[in-house]
Amino acid sequence: MHGVIISNLKKYVEEKLGEDAWDSLRDKAGLTGKAFIPISMYPDSDLDDLLAAAVEITGQGRDEILKDFGAWVIPPLMKMYRSFIPEDWDAVTFLKNIDDRIHERVVRMKDASARPPHINVSEISPGLLEVEYQSHRDMSYLALGCVYGVADYYGQKAALMEEKRVVGTHRTFIMRISAGEQVTRDVV
């Protein structure tokens, strides 16, 4: 698992549950004192253990936590990787390019052995997307949350129209992306 995901999970946990919550979560996950550096790779089991601890501490379901975190993590990731994202993109264009442009240029560029999920997004009709998630990890709800986060980042709205579990951890979501408020973002 890429360290940028786990290091952002730390910020998410602290924002949602308080400053001391991260240490409690790491302790419960059996990762006491372990630091997560954004540019490093970690075993998938670290994130799985942290998620299991979060479920136990909060009483929320794993998928619910992943979806909320996925939506939350988009603004920090967009800020971090802004130079890879053309200014004229909207939510639909971003999502249609996630696998080829974002995962390829951002994740695999830093670590050729990285195995990010394959997220194939196709536009069925204007604003109606089929989002296919394929991975050895069961993190499809993280991807679903990211769709909501991307739409929100671009001032658009996302709605889940249909969900299909295809095989194992492979899922397909049918999403509607529609106009929302105009958003002005700072250019740094």
Sine and cosine of phi, psi and omega as CSV:
sin_phi,cos_phi,sin_psi,cos_psi,sin_omega,cos_omega
0.00,0.00,0.69,-0.72,-0.02,-1.00
-0.93,0.35,0.71,-0.70,-0.03,-1.00
-0.86,0.50,-0.46,0.89,-0.01,-1.00
-0.90,0.43,-0.51,0.86,0.03,-1.00
-0.95,0.32,-0.74,0.67,-0.05,-1.00
-0.94,0.35,-0.61,0.79,0.02,-1.00
-0.91,0.40,-0.55,0.84,0.09,-1.00
-0.96,0.28,-0.51,0.86,0.09,-1.00
-0.87,0.49,-0.62,0.79,0.05,-1.00
-0.85,0.52,-0.74,0.67,0.00,-1.00
-0.89,0.45,-0.65,0.76,0.03,-1.00
-0.87,0.49,-0.75,0.66,-0.01,-1.00
-0.87,0.49,-0.70,0.71,0.00,-1.00
-0.90,0.43,-0.62,0.78,0.03,-1.00
-0.93,0.37,-0.67,0.74,-0.08,-1.00
-0.99,0.17,-0.58,0.81,-0.16,-0.99
-0.88,-0.47,-0.11,0.99,0.01,-1.00
0.94,-0.34,0.33,-0.94,-0.09,-1.00
-0.84,0.54,-0.60,0.80,-0.07,-1.00
-1.00,0.08,-0.15,0.99,-0.11,-0.99
-0.90,0.43,-0.56,0.83,-0.04,-1.00
-0.89,0.46,-0.69,0.72,0.01,-1.00
-0.89,0.46,-0.66,0.75,0.03,-1.00
-0.90,0.45,-0.67,0.75,0.00,-1.00
-0.90,0.44,-0.72,0.70,0.03,-1.00
-0.89,0.46,-0.67,0.75,0.02,-1.00
-0.87,0.50,-0.76,0.65,-0.02,-1.00
-0.89,0.45,-0.50,0.86,0.00,-1.00
-0.99,0.13,-0.06,1.00,-0.04,-1.00
0.97,0.23,0.41,0.91,-0.04,-1.00
-0.87,-0.50,0.54,0.84,-0.05,-1.00
-0.77,0.64,0.81,-0.59,0.08,-1.00
0.97,0.24,-0.07,1.00,-0.02,-1.00
-0.95,0.31,0.77,-0.63,0.04,-1.00
-0.99,-0.12,0.58,-0.82,0.02,-1.00
-0.88,-0.48,0.90,-0.44,-0.07,-1.00
-0.99,-0.15,0.74,-0.67,-0.09,-1.00
-0.82,0.57,-0.50,0.87,-0.08,-1.00
-1.00,-0.06,0.09,1.00,-0.02,-1.00
-0.97,-0.25,0.25,-0.97,0.08,-1.00
-0.95,-0.31,0.55,-0.84,-0.02,-1.00
-0.73,-0.69,0.38,-0.92,0.05,-1.00
-0.87,0.49,0.61,-0.79,0.05,-1.00
-0.83,0.55,-0.51,0.86,-0.02,-1.00
-0.88,0.48,-0.48,0.88,0.05,-1.00
-0.88,0.48,-0.74,0.67,0.01,-1.00
-0.92,0.39,-0.65,0.76,0.03,-1.00
-0.86,0.52,-0.69,0.72,0.00,-1.00
-0.92,0.40,-0.64,0.77,0.05,-1.00
-0.90,0.43,-0.65,0.76,0.02,-1.00
-0.91,0.41,-0.68,0.73,0.03,-1.00
-0.87,0.49,-0.65,0.76,0.04,-1.00
-0.91,0.42,-0.65,0.76,0.02,-1.00
-0.89,0.45,-0.64,0.77,0.05,-1.00
-0.88,0.48,-0.71,0.71,-0.02,-1.00
-0.91,0.41,-0.67,0.74,-0.05,-1.00
-0.95,0.31,-0.68,0.74,-0.11,-0.99
-1.00,-0.04,-0.42,0.91,-0.09,-1.00
0.99,0.16,0.01,1.00,0.05,-1.00
-0.99,0.12,0.38,-0.92,0.06,-1.00
-0.97,0.26,0.45,-0.90,0.00,-1.00
-0.84,0.54,-0.73,0.68,-0.01,-1.00
-0.89,0.45,-0.61,0.79,0.03,-1.00
-0.89,0.45,-0.69,0.73,0.03,-1.00
-0.90,0.43,-0.72,0.69,0.00,-1.00
-0.87,0.50,-0.69,0.73,-0.01,-1.00
-0.90,0.44,-0.70,0.71,0.01,-1.00
-0.91,0.42,-0.69,0.72,0.04,-1.00
-0.89,0.45,-0.65,0.76,0.02,-1.00
-0.85,0.53,-0.68,0.73,0.03,-1.00
-0.93,0.36,-0.64,0.77,-0.03,-1.00
-0.92,0.40,-0.62,0.78,-0.17,-0.99
-0.97,0.24,-0.27,0.96,-0.07,-1.00
-0.88,0.47,-0.76,0.65,0.00,-1.00
-0.83,0.56,-0.71,0.70,0.04,-1.00
-0.90,0.43,-0.59,0.81,0.03,-1.00
-0.93,0.36,-0.64,0.77,0.03,-1.00
-0.89,0.45,-0.64,0.77,0.02,-1.00
-0.91,0.41,-0.68,0.73,-0.04,-1.00
-0.91,0.40,-0.63,0.78,-0.11,-0.99
-0.93,-0.36,0.41,0.91,-0.05,-1.00
-0.78,0.63,-0.62,0.78,-0.07,-1.00
-0.91,0.40,-0.27,0.96,0.01,-1.00
-1.00,-0.03,-0.10,1.00,-0.14,-0.99
-0.91,-0.42,0.91,-0.41,0.03,-1.00
-0.84,0.54,0.63,-0.77,-0.06,-1.00
-0.90,0.43,-0.42,0.91,-0.07,-1.00
-1.00,0.03,0.07,1.00,0.03,-1.00
-0.96,0.29,0.47,-0.88,0.18,-0.98
-0.89,-0.46,-0.08,-1.00,-0.06,-1.00
-0.86,0.50,-0.71,0.71,-0.04,-1.00
-0.89,0.45,-0.71,0.70,0.00,-1.00
-0.89,0.45,-0.69,0.72,0.04,-1.00
-0.85,0.53,-0.78,0.63,-0.06,-1.00
-0.89,0.46,-0.63,0.78,0.02,-1.00
-0.92,0.40,-0.34,0.94,-0.02,-1.00
-0.96,-0.28,0.10,1.00,-0.13,-0.99
-0.86,0.50,-0.69,0.72,-0.08,-1.00
-0.96,0.29,-0.79,0.61,-0.07,-1.00
-0.95,0.32,-0.74,0.68,-0.12,-0.99
-1.00,0.00,-0.67,0.74,-0.11,-0.99
-1.00,0.08,-0.85,0.53,-0.01,-1.00
-0.89,0.46,-0.66,0.75,-0.03,-1.00
-0.92,0.40,-0.73,0.69,-0.08,-1.00
-0.99,0.15,-0.52,0.85,-0.09,-1.00
-1.00,-0.09,-0.81,0.58,-0.12,-0.99
-0.98,0.18,-0.83,0.56,-0.08,-1.00
-0.95,0.32,-0.41,0.91,0.05,-1.00
-0.90,0.44,-0.62,0.78,-0.03,-1.00
-0.98,0.18,-0.49,0.87,-0.01,-1.00
-0.50,-0.86,0.96,-0.26,-0.06,-1.00
-0.89,0.46,-0.38,0.93,0.00,-1.00
-1.00,0.03,-0.05,1.00,-0.01,-1.00
-0.87,0.50,0.57,-0.82,0.01,-1.00
-0.83,-0.56,0.93,0.37,0.04,-1.00
-0.92,0.39,0.31,-0.95,0.03,-1.00
-0.91,0.42,0.41,-0.91,0.17,-0.98
-1.00,-0.01,0.85,-0.52,0.02,-1.00
-0.85,-0.53,0.97,-0.22,-0.01,-1.00
-0.99,-0.14,0.86,-0.51,-0.03,-1.00
-0.88,-0.48,0.82,-0.57,0.06,-1.00
-0.80,-0.60,0.54,-0.84,-0.01,-1.00
-1.00,-0.06,0.94,-0.34,-0.01,-1.00
-0.94,0.34,-0.68,0.73,0.09,-1.00
-0.43,-0.90,0.19,-0.98,-0.06,-1.00
-0.79,0.62,0.88,-0.48,0.04,-1.00
0.99,0.15,-0.06,1.00,0.01,-1.00
-0.93,-0.36,0.91,-0.42,-0.11,-0.99
-0.91,-0.41,0.59,-0.81,0.20,-0.98
-0.97,-0.24,0.87,-0.50,-0.04,-1.00
-0.93,-0.36,0.94,-0.34,0.01,-1.00
-0.98,-0.19,0.83,-0.56,0.01,-1.00
-0.94,-0.33,0.83,-0.56,0.05,-1.00
-0.73,-0.69,0.82,-0.57,-0.01,-1.00
-0.28,-0.96,0.35,-0.94,0.14,-0.99
-0.97,0.22,-0.23,0.97,0.04,-1.00
-1.00,-0.07,0.51,-0.86,0.08,-1.00
-1.00,-0.09,0.96,0.28,-0.08,-1.00
-0.80,-0.60,0.46,0.89,-0.07,-1.00
-0.87,0.48,-0.51,0.86,0.00,-1.00
-0.96,0.28,-0.38,0.92,0.17,-0.99
-0.90,0.43,-0.71,0.71,0.04,-1.00
-0.89,0.45,-0.67,0.75,0.03,-1.00
-0.87,0.49,-0.71,0.71,0.05,-1.00
-0.87,0.49,-0.62,0.79,0.03,-1.00
-0.89,0.45,-0.58,0.81,0.06,-1.00
-0.87,0.49,-0.71,0.70,0.05,-1.00
-0.88,0.47,-0.67,0.74,0.00,-1.00
-0.90,0.43,-0.66,0.76,0.03,-1.00
-0.90,0.43,-0.72,0.69,0.03,-1.00
-0.85,0.53,-0.73,0.68,0.00,-1.00
-0.89,0.45,-0.67,0.75,0.02,-1.00
-0.83,0.55,-0.63,0.78,0.00,-1.00
-1.00,-0.01,0.18,0.98,0.03,-1.00
0.95,0.30,0.42,0.91,0.01,-1.00
-0.91,-0.42,0.12,-0.99,-0.01,-1.00
-0.90,-0.44,0.60,-0.80,0.07,-1.00
-0.88,-0.48,0.62,-0.78,0.07,-1.00
-0.68,-0.73,0.74,-0.68,0.06,-1.00
-0.98,0.19,0.86,-0.51,-0.01,-1.00
-0.99,-0.12,-0.57,0.82,-0.05,-1.00
-0.34,-0.94,0.53,-0.85,0.05,-1.00
-0.75,-0.67,0.71,-0.70,0.03,-1.00
-0.75,-0.66,0.80,-0.60,0.16,-0.99
-1.00,0.00,0.88,-0.47,-0.10,-1.00
-1.00,0.05,-0.93,0.37,0.02,-1.00
-0.54,-0.84,0.76,-0.64,0.06,-1.00
0.82,0.58,-0.88,-0.48,-0.03,-1.00
-1.00,-0.05,0.08,1.00,0.01,-1.00
-0.99,0.12,0.84,-0.54,0.01,-1.00
-0.76,-0.65,0.43,-0.90,0.10,-0.99
-0.81,-0.59,0.75,-0.67,0.06,-1.00
-0.88,-0.47,0.69,-0.72,0.15,-0.99
-0.98,-0.21,0.87,-0.49,-0.10,-0.99
-0.85,-0.53,0.62,-0.78,0.14,-0.99
-0.97,-0.26,0.81,-0.59,0.08,-1.00
-0.94,-0.34,0.84,-0.54,-0.04,-1.00
-0.77,-0.63,0.24,-0.97,-0.02,-1.00
-0.90,0.44,0.55,-0.84,0.07,-1.00
-0.68,-0.73,-0.52,-0.85,0.04,-1.00
-0.96,0.29,0.52,-0.86,0.13,-0.99
-0.95,0.31,0.71,-0.70,-0.02,-1.00
-0.89,-0.45,0.74,-0.67,0.09,-1.00
-0.96,-0.26,0.85,-0.53,0.00,-1.00
-0.95,-0.30,0.57,-0.82,0.08,-1.00
-0.94,0.33,0.67,-0.74,0.08,-1.00
-0.98,-0.22,0.84,-0.54,-0.03,-1.00
-0.91,-0.41,0.00,0.00,0.00,0.00
